[in-house]
Structure formats: structure tokens, C-alpha cells
Amino acid sequence: MGIKRREAKPANQEIDFTGAMTEKEVARILRVKPPTVAKWRRTGAENAPPCVKISERVHLYPLAQFKEW
């Protein structure tokens, strides 16, 4: 039984960054440690909250997509 990977969002899809959250904020809401959220993101786990890569070190979690998740 392996980890299922999420499908990436199309590059041309517009994303609302109003209220975007950091990994620390998402971890606090989910009551897990930030490295857990980072691991979900890195492995592409199917159950990971949706995030957008801003730079090599910065990933944001759009609030609207997080609420849908």
C-alpha cells in the first residue's frame, strides 16, 4: 500500500490568496507539528491540504481551498 499522490492544479488556474496561511498556521489549526504538514506537501500525499509553491522555501495555503479541503 503506497502513498497516493495528488494531482497538481493547472498552472493557468487563478487562485485567491486572500487570507493565505503559512505552514505553521496550518499546522496550528490541524494540531500537528509544522514538519508533518511539510512532509505531506513533499510526498504529495492525497490527504494533504492544498498549497501553492511561491518560491523554493515558501509555500502558502490559500484559505478558500483549505476550507474546501
ABEGO torsion letter per residue (X at the ends): XBBBBBBBBBAABBBBABGBBBAAAAAAAAGBBAAAAAAAAAAGBAABBBBBBABAABBBBBAAAAAAX
